[in-house]
């Protein structure tokens, strides 16, 4: 397998891993996600079979919430392929591509794609430093859950925000098809969202013998989306995910937003 094909397969598998949990729940994208789980499992080598045939570009295009960001990141990367590994990683986890974002260009992308979204915080597009095309922006600024939380204080809204963002945790132990991690949950004090003290959470690492990412062991840092482990994080990825999550929370918690 050539390096180019191998790199693209890695990007496709990464998209499948992070997109599967909400797709399984019926929140994002069409179908129930079984094709994404199967692709990620085989691409990871746990079954010993080659990755199944799946046009991941077309699959990603059906994710209305992710596609505009992937397209914009591909433009920034100078790539004609949204399944460029730098692009997929930048959106879900974060990397140097996000440092190259032009606020005016990103604002145009968001306004065209999501201007009709009820409860969206599009005013954040004018903040400096501005938001970037990271999954946390979509969770906290485009989805209406922050507005619902500010208006009602709903524990459900806080739970959705916490589960929908890509969060990180350190593995305590693995048991059957689940593992326990220590992660920092979102907290809400009536005005601002912050990360709280670490607490244990049980999450899925496989289903029916299929896994999104294999070879995880105690002590690893992992990425979590809804109730699944999506990936093992390198030190650089862990730092990027924490950095861009903090960046978005600072925008969400800006004084004028807290006063609204």
C-alpha positions as CSV (number, residue, x, y, z in Angstrom):
1,X,0.0,0.0,0.0
2,X,1.4,3.4,-0.9
3,X,2.0,6.1,1.7
4,X,-0.7,8.3,0.1
5,X,-3.4,5.6,0.2
6,X,-2.3,4.6,3.7
7,X,-2.6,8.3,4.9
8,X,-6.1,8.6,3.3
9,X,-7.3,5.4,4.9
10,X,-6.1,6.8,8.3
11,X,-8.1,10.0,7.7
12,X,-11.2,8.0,6.6
13,X,-11.0,5.8,9.6
14,X,-10.6,8.8,11.9
15,X,-13.7,10.4,10.5
16,X,-15.6,7.1,10.9
17,X,-14.4,6.8,14.6
18,X,-15.6,10.3,15.6
19,X,-18.7,10.4,13.5
20,X,-20.1,7.0,14.5
21,X,-21.3,7.7,18.1
22,X,-23.8,10.5,17.2
23,X,-24.7,8.7,14.0
24,X,-25.6,5.6,16.0
25,X,-27.9,7.7,18.2
26,X,-29.6,9.3,15.2
27,X,-28.3,12.8,16.0
28,X,-26.0,13.4,13.0
29,X,-26.0,12.0,9.5
30,X,-28.2,9.4,7.9
31,X,-28.4,5.7,8.8
32,X,-27.5,4.1,12.1
33,X,-23.7,4.2,11.7
34,X,-23.1,0.4,11.4
35,X,-21.1,1.0,8.2
36,X,-18.9,3.5,10.1
37,X,-18.3,1.1,12.9
38,X,-17.5,-1.7,10.5
39,X,-15.1,0.5,8.5
40,X,-13.3,1.8,11.7
41,X,-13.0,-1.7,13.1
42,X,-11.6,-3.2,9.9
43,X,-9.3,-0.3,9.2
44,X,-7.9,-0.7,12.7
45,X,-7.1,-4.3,12.0
46,X,-9.0,-5.9,14.8
47,X,-10.7,-8.4,12.5
48,X,-7.8,-9.1,10.3
49,X,-9.9,-8.1,7.3
50,X,-9.3,-5.2,4.8
51,X,-11.4,-2.1,5.4
52,X,-14.8,-2.3,3.6
53,X,-15.5,-0.3,0.5
54,X,-17.1,2.9,1.6
55,X,-17.0,6.3,-0.1
56,X,-16.1,8.3,3.1
57,X,-16.2,11.6,1.2
58,X,-19.9,11.1,0.3
59,X,-20.6,9.7,3.8
60,X,-19.1,12.9,5.3
61,X,-21.0,15.1,2.9
62,X,-24.2,13.8,4.5
63,X,-23.1,15.2,7.9
64,X,-24.5,18.7,7.5
65,X,-22.9,19.8,10.7
66,X,-19.4,18.7,9.8
67,X,-19.2,19.2,6.1
68,X,-18.9,23.0,5.8
69,X,-16.0,22.9,8.3
70,X,-14.2,20.1,6.5
71,X,-14.5,21.9,3.2
72,X,-13.1,25.1,4.7
73,X,-10.3,23.3,6.4
74,X,-9.4,21.6,3.1
75,X,-9.2,25.1,1.5
76,X,-6.9,26.3,4.3
77,X,-4.7,23.2,3.9
78,X,-4.5,23.7,0.1
79,X,-6.0,20.2,-0.4
80,X,-8.6,19.1,-2.9
81,X,-9.6,16.3,-0.5
82,X,-11.6,16.7,2.6
83,X,-10.3,13.3,3.7
84,X,-6.9,14.8,4.1
85,X,-5.6,13.6,7.5
86,X,-4.7,17.2,8.6
87,X,-8.3,18.3,7.8
88,X,-10.1,15.5,9.6
89,X,-7.8,15.8,12.7
90,X,-8.2,19.6,12.8
91,X,-12.0,19.4,12.9
92,X,-12.3,16.7,15.6
93,X,-9.2,17.2,17.7
94,X,-7.3,20.3,16.5
95,X,-4.0,21.0,15.0
96,X,-2.0,23.8,13.3
97,X,-4.5,24.3,10.5
98,X,-6.7,26.1,13.0
99,X,-4.0,28.7,13.6
100,X,-4.3,29.7,9.9
101,X,-8.0,30.5,9.9
102,X,-9.0,34.0,8.7
103,X,-11.9,35.2,10.8
104,X,-13.7,36.9,8.0
105,X,-13.6,33.9,5.7
106,X,-14.7,31.5,8.5
107,X,-17.6,33.9,9.4
108,X,-18.7,33.7,5.8
109,X,-18.7,29.9,5.8
110,X,-20.7,29.7,9.1
111,X,-23.2,32.4,8.1
112,X,-24.0,30.7,4.7
113,X,-24.3,27.3,6.3
114,X,-26.0,27.9,9.6
115,X,-27.7,31.4,9.5
116,X,-31.1,29.8,10.0
117,X,-30.1,27.8,13.1
118,X,-32.3,28.7,16.0
119,X,-30.4,29.6,19.1
120,X,-27.0,29.8,17.3
121,X,-24.4,32.2,18.8
122,X,-23.4,33.8,15.5
123,X,-22.4,37.0,17.3
124,X,-19.4,35.1,18.5
125,X,-18.0,35.3,14.9
126,X,-17.1,38.9,15.5
127,X,-15.1,38.2,18.7
128,X,-11.3,38.5,18.7
129,X,-9.6,36.1,18.8
130,X,-12.4,34.6,16.9
131,X,-13.7,31.0,16.8
132,X,-12.2,28.4,14.5
133,X,-13.7,25.4,12.5
134,X,-13.3,22.9,15.4
135,X,-16.1,20.6,16.5
136,X,-16.4,22.5,19.8
137,X,-17.5,25.6,17.9
138,X,-20.4,23.7,16.4
139,X,-21.4,22.3,19.8
140,X,-21.2,25.5,21.7
141,X,-22.0,28.2,19.1
142,X,-24.2,26.6,16.4
143,X,-26.3,24.1,18.4
144,X,-28.9,25.8,20.6
145,X,-28.0,24.0,23.8
146,X,-26.0,26.8,25.4
147,X,-29.0,29.1,24.8
148,X,-31.3,26.5,26.4
149,X,-28.9,26.2,29.3
150,X,-28.8,29.9,29.9
151,X,-32.5,30.3,29.7
152,X,-33.6,27.3,31.7
153,X,-30.6,25.9,33.6
154,X,-31.6,22.5,32.3
155,X,-29.4,19.6,33.4
156,X,-30.3,17.8,30.2
157,X,-28.8,20.7,28.1
158,X,-25.6,20.5,30.2
159,X,-25.4,16.8,29.7
160,X,-25.9,17.1,25.9
161,X,-23.1,19.7,25.7
162,X,-20.8,17.5,27.7
163,X,-21.5,14.4,25.7
164,X,-21.5,16.0,22.3
165,X,-18.2,17.8,22.6
166,X,-15.0,15.7,22.1
167,X,-13.7,15.3,25.6
168,X,-10.6,13.5,26.9
169,X,-9.9,11.1,29.7
170,X,-7.3,8.9,31.2
171,X,-8.0,5.1,31.2
172,X,-8.3,3.5,34.7
173,X,-9.1,0.0,33.6
174,X,-10.9,-2.1,30.9
175,X,-13.6,-4.6,31.6
176,X,-15.4,-6.6,29.0
177,X,-16.7,-4.1,26.3
178,X,-16.4,-1.0,28.5
179,X,-13.6,0.9,30.2
180,X,-13.4,3.4,33.0
181,X,-11.8,6.8,32.4
182,X,-11.2,9.8,34.5
183,X,-12.4,12.9,32.7
184,X,-13.3,16.5,33.6
185,X,-17.0,17.1,33.1
186,X,-18.6,20.4,32.1
187,X,-20.0,22.5,35.0
188,X,-22.4,25.3,35.0
189,X,-22.6,28.0,37.7
190,X,-25.5,30.0,36.2
191,X,-23.2,32.2,34.1
192,X,-20.3,30.3,32.7
193,X,-19.3,26.8,31.5
194,X,-16.1,25.3,32.9
195,X,-14.3,22.0,33.2
196,X,-14.8,20.5,36.7
197,X,-12.6,18.2,38.7
198,X,-11.9,14.7,37.3
199,X,-14.5,12.0,37.9
200,X,-14.9,8.4,36.7
201,X,-17.0,7.5,33.7
202,X,-17.8,4.2,32.1
203,X,-17.7,4.3,28.3
204,X,-18.0,1.7,25.5
205,X,-14.9,0.5,23.8
206,X,-16.6,-2.2,21.7
207,X,-19.9,-3.6,20.6
208,X,-20.5,-7.1,19.3
209,X,-16.7,-7.7,19.0
210,X,-16.2,-4.6,16.9
211,X,-14.3,-1.6,18.1
212,X,-13.6,2.0,16.9
213,X,-10.0,1.9,18.1
214,X,-8.1,-1.1,19.5
215,X,-5.1,-1.7,21.7
216,X,-6.1,0.7,24.5
217,X,-4.5,0.1,27.9
218,X,-4.7,1.5,31.4
219,X,-2.9,4.9,31.6
220,X,-3.7,5.9,27.9
221,X,-5.3,9.2,27.2
222,X,-8.3,8.7,25.0
223,X,-10.9,10.9,23.1
224,X,-14.6,10.4,24.0
225,X,-17.7,11.2,22.0
226,X,-21.0,10.5,23.6
227,X,-20.5,7.2,25.4
228,X,-17.8,5.8,23.1
229,X,-14.0,5.9,23.1
230,X,-13.0,7.2,19.6
231,X,-9.3,7.3,19.7
232,X,-6.0,7.1,21.6
233,X,-4.6,10.6,21.9
234,X,-0.9,11.4,21.4
235,X,0.5,14.1,23.7
236,X,0.3,16.6,20.9
237,X,-3.3,15.7,20.1
238,X,-4.2,15.9,23.8
239,X,-2.7,19.3,24.1
240,X,-4.5,20.5,21.0
241,X,-7.9,19.2,22.1
242,X,-7.5,20.9,25.5
243,X,-6.3,24.1,23.9
244,X,-9.1,24.5,21.4
245,X,-11.8,23.4,23.8
246,X,-10.5,26.2,26.2
247,X,-10.5,28.6,23.3
248,X,-14.1,28.0,22.5
249,X,-15.2,28.0,26.1
250,X,-13.6,31.4,26.5
251,X,-15.7,32.7,23.6
252,X,-18.8,31.1,24.9
253,X,-18.2,32.6,28.4
254,X,-17.4,36.1,27.1
255,X,-18.9,38.8,29.3
256,X,-21.5,40.1,26.9
257,X,-22.7,36.5,26.4
258,X,-23.0,35.9,30.1
259,X,-25.1,39.1,30.4
260,X,-27.5,38.0,27.7
